[in-house]
């Protein structure tokens, strides 16, 4: 008999009406729109993070090829043939060689040097600009998503105040839904913003490292072109020859 009474009481217990979907249903169009916007921002942030990470990793792997095989070639053209056609390093070399073919039309040697330097600088800037693509979206998401979540929070609090005014008392069943919705929107805004900011800083630091490598490689290419292939970067260090010990001095005869 006791078991039957407990089961009957459980069947008549009120169902939970304060879940995530219930909060969205109570919030209506504004709550759904806020969640959809934050979802799009989150998906775009992770997409940019992974695509840019793979692109940066590919460029860094190609740099190891440059250090081991490119500068061992007799000429820049032969070395460029060993690089991937769509790589950033191949683009720098091709632009440098194209500028070398055009600088013969200049009569002033100083102008020719400036032309080569400017051509390589433009090529380097193009690569850096391509690597920076999408980072502005991460910065925008990191800066604006907390405020989008705060907008949903404000709407939820406003709805809670309206419920209190209509009921005449701040009972938990009247304010739990709107307040829960407000807290959910705040949490979602932070959940979207924090990964976007971390991804932006991480990718930006890797871009700075790649920019340093591009600048060094560009200077090496410029020196090689202007010296007609005589100047090349030192790959590794030459082995140090051991110093032969000096023979011991003969003892003085008395």
Order of alpha helices (4+ residues) and beta strands (2+ residues): alpha-alpha-alpha-alpha-alpha-alpha-alpha-alpha
